[in-house]
């Protein structure tokens, strides 16, 4: 006998697309995907005092995102060298004008081809209030 599906009191709704800021990068720091929301966030982060202004860089991202990229890359390379195929995650807070931005970096290793591993940066605007 089958029972009917339970009714849940909590209604879940997908997050608006404006909250989903995603940048996908190769291990060589090339942007493979960036959505419109991420473009707006990177512009806000670029307003800060630590903008990376190196024209020769393949990816002109603001310094807080470059720092996160390189930290995730270092951990990802260590895991790949140890043949540990688990995902890497780093979370930190950044400032964008008057907003706090939650920065999350994920390193996703590719077991068969190292250069196919990806780094995903996610940005989420947080309301002012208690800090983590």
N, C-alpha and C positions, 0 to 999 in steps of 0.2 A: 504494500500500500504506500502511496505517496501522499505526503502532506503538502499543503499549499505553501507557497513562498511566504516567509514572514514579512510583515509590514514594518518598515523602519520609520521611526519618527523623524529622523534627520534627513532633510532633503539636500542632495548634493547637486551643485551646478558647476559646470566647467568654468575655470577662471577666464576672464576676458582676455582676448588676444593681446591687449595692450600690456598686460602683466607678464606675458611670456616673452621675455627678451633672451634670445639665444644667439650665440656666435659659435660656429663650428670651425675649428682650425686644424690644419695638418701639423705634423710634428716639425715641419720646416717653417711654421708660423704663417702659413698662407690661409687667408680667409676662404673657406669653402662654402659657407652659408652665413648670412647675417640678415635678420629680419628688420622690418622698419622700426619696431620698438627698440631694438638694440642700437640702431643708428641714433635715435634720439638720446638714449642713455649715454652712449659714448660721447656724444656732443656735450652733454651736461658734465660728464666726468672730465672732459677736455678743458672745461672752463677753470679747473683747479690749477694750482701753481706748478704741478709736476707733469706737464704735458710732454710727451715724447715727441721731439721735433726732428728726428733723423730721417731725412728724405730717402736714404738708401735702404731703410727697413722695408721688407715686403708687406708688412702689416702696420699701418699707421694708427695704432690703438693708443689710448691714453695710458700713462704710466701705471696706474693701479691695475689695469687689465693686463698689461705686459708683465708686471710683477707676478700676478696670479698665474699667467700662462707659463712663465719660466719655473715657478715653484711646482706646478703640476707636471710639467715636462720632466723635471729632475726626478720626481718620485716615480713617474711612469717609466723612465729609462732604467731606474734601479730595479723596478719590478720585472721589466722585460729581461734584463740581464740575469735576474735570478729565476727566470722562467715561472714567475708568479703572474698568472693571467687575471688576477682580480682587479677590479676597477679602483682608481684612485679618486679621492674627493678631498678638496680643501674649501673651507668656508671662511669668509672674513667680511668685515664691514668696510664700506668706503663712504666718502662724502661727495655729494654732487650739489653744489650751490648750497641750498638750505635743507636738502633731503639727505637721508641716510639710505645707502644702497647696499643690499645684501649681495655679495659677490660669491658665486659658487663655481668652482672649477672641477671638471671631471676628466680623468684620463682613462680612455677606453683602449686597452691593448688589443692588437690583432695578433693572434697566435702564429699565423702563417707568414705574414709579411709585416715586419716591423714598421715600415714607412706607411702602412695603411692604418696604423693606430691613429686615433683622433683625440683631440682635446675639445671639450665643450665648455663654454663659459656661459653661465646663466646670471642674469641681473634682475633684481627685484627691488623696486622702490618700497621703502618701509616708512611708515608714518613716524613722526617725531614722538618720542616717549621714552620709556625705559630702554636702556641699551642692553645688549646681550652680554 
